Amino acid sequence: MTDNTANNKRIAKNTIALYFRMILVIVVSLYTNRVILDVLGVEDFGIYNIVAGVVVLFSFLNSAMTNACQRYLSVAIGKNDAEFAQKVFSASLLSHIVLIGIVLLLGETIGLWFVDTQLDIPDTRHSASVVIYHIALITTCVSIIRVPFNAAIVAHERMSFYAYSSIFETVLKLVIVWLIQVFDGDNLIIYSVLLLIVTIVVNVVYMIFCQIKFKQKLSLKTELGLLKEMTAFSGWNVFGGVADVGYKQGTNIILNIFCGVSLNAAMGITNQVRAAIYNFVSNLQTAANPQIIKTYSQGDSAHFRTLVFSISKYSYFLMLLMAIPLILNMDYILRLWLKNPPDYSTTFSQLILIFCLIDSLTGPLWTAMQATGKIKQYMIVTSMCLLLNLPLTYLFLWMGYAPESLLIIQIFVNAITLFVRLCFQKVCLKINIWDYQKSVVLPILLVSILAVPIPMAVGGFFEAFSKLILTTTSSVVLVVAFVYFVGLSKSEKLFVKNFIRNRIRR
């Protein structure tokens, strides 16, 4: 068995573990979100969404340090250097403790002022919004300290634990749904406190596992040179963190300023849909990312390019498989799920799925750039592109355009940013754009064009449950068929055939 074959099987095994986790998480989340929306009401649900979003704005440094820790740990493990891996872990732990101090400082000054004076929150819920802001800030700080442990688990490719721990966290959140209906008091505050407790418990589980399995010492002793190197690497990642958090939470705040908390509730539902559907892609990419980085660090450029192209294409196909029936049946699904979804939830959710289709291609490209360590210009340019969402959203809503324009702008900007990412792949990694178009873009376009019309036509003749069943069945069959006959290369088809034969023989 070749190393590449073994690595591909490891990716497949890890992906299966993550999908097992995802299915249970989605099922439980669908129920918990329905109950929470029902218990809190649209107004309080929207308040939590916007207030917690302000806290997330101050955690942009967290994503920067997460990427640095993940990258350096993957390189160390790829070179079988346990001593260096411990040094990376210690440096990451120290940097995240410093980060918590920064988040608390910004959150209790600028953030508190913003929540207190700038957000459009009903007067009767203003005091509660300030309380949950403080609780959400503490919850975020507790989550930040988990990052080095999470990065160690992913870098070591222990996806089974990653899956089980997520299931454990989901079960705890299911308990929250029951407790929030048992306790007397302000449900919004109770919900926030219970989420904080769950975060603390899960953190303890992560810490114990890493100490037992990886012998990761909870030491803050580190090399200054390594800390500076990781900080410099993270420094350019900060641009990406600002852009990612800024355009997502910033546009949500702009939506609040122009449209109020009821639209924030709709956006909260939309983000739940985004998270659920994007799990299909993130699980595959989470399993593949360490291999992409390790393959680059080992100098295997051919397999490196193959991985980047293949994971990009598979990510899109997985997203398309879910997106078609969801887009065609979104209104019925939301009513089945939430009974009375907030206004604009259907349109927002349909548009976010189109956004996710484009966004599914970006993950492997970003990981490829991370592997090189040369991200300065890449981060500056792509971040500036993404931040265009903020002035454009403000301008269009100020001019009186419909709230949907927020997501249409995001789709447009994301498409432009994808092209910019490809240009950097050509310059920094010598990846031929035409090869990418031929291997990735052309197959996904052909599959999309061929698979969409028939489910759309079928949906025009039926309503409600009949429409859901028929459009889902037809779209799944067509996507799978066209992916195999049009979307896969000869070598990929051969791999699928051999995989099926081996499973049948067993």
Secondary structure, DSSP 8 states (H G I E B T S, - for coil): --HHHHHHHHHHHHHHHHHHHHHHHHHHHHHHHHHHHHHHHHHHHHHHHHHHHHHHHTTHHHHHHHHHHHHHHHHHHHTT-HHHHHHHHHHHHHHHHHHHHHHHHHIIIIIHHHHHHTS---GGGHHHHHHHHHHHHHHHHHHHHHHHHHHHHHHTT-HHHHHHHHHHHHHHHHHHHHHHHHS-S-HHHHHHHHHHHHHHHHHHHHHHHHHHHS---------HHHHHHHHHHHHHHHHHHHHHHHHHHHHHHHHHHHH-HHHHHHHHHHHHHHHHHHHHHHHHHHHHHHHHHHHHHTT-HHHHHHHHHHHHHHHHHHHHHHHHHHHHTHHHHHHHHHSS--TTHHHHHHHHHHHHHHHTTHHHHHHHHHHHS--HHHHHHHHHHHTTHHHHHHHHHHTT--TTHHHHHHHHHHHHHHHHHHHHHHHHH---HHHHIIIIIHHHHHHHHHHSHHHHHHHTT--HHHHHHHHHHHHHHHHHHHIIIIIS-HHHHHHHHHHHHHHHH-
